[in-house]
């Protein structure tokens, strides 16, 4: 039952935390990415995932990390976003990676357009005291892409083997 709870809650909670952190601070702590990697390794081992599958998931994460850091080097994404994207890819492996990247890209495009429009409007005086909102509203600020990465991940996660392996009979009232 604890393993099922971990499968249900760990990844979504960490991704939601990454999104909230990016929204409010425009940064994502390395601890979030490290927790995602550690959580994957622990759950993969406890779930009995085979060595080949673990290596395949690691390869998916490494592939995204290489591409994401190239994007970081060009200034297109933040370093925290690159690490979170790679950490999420680790959980999805190649089987769900393309769907994740498509969702994250679509949500990222929508988020970018919404923020660019939001930044064209004056911020209401009643909200001007919110530091995080001022940062989000500033035209020179980046886009908190961790939000799009998290939404994309949360759209795909229910389709993964992590959720399919959950024994729902533990959670049904008897």
Helices and strands as residue ranges (DSSP letters): H 2-25, H 30-46, H 51-73, H 79-118, G 125-127, H 131-137, H 146-157, H 161-164, G 168-171
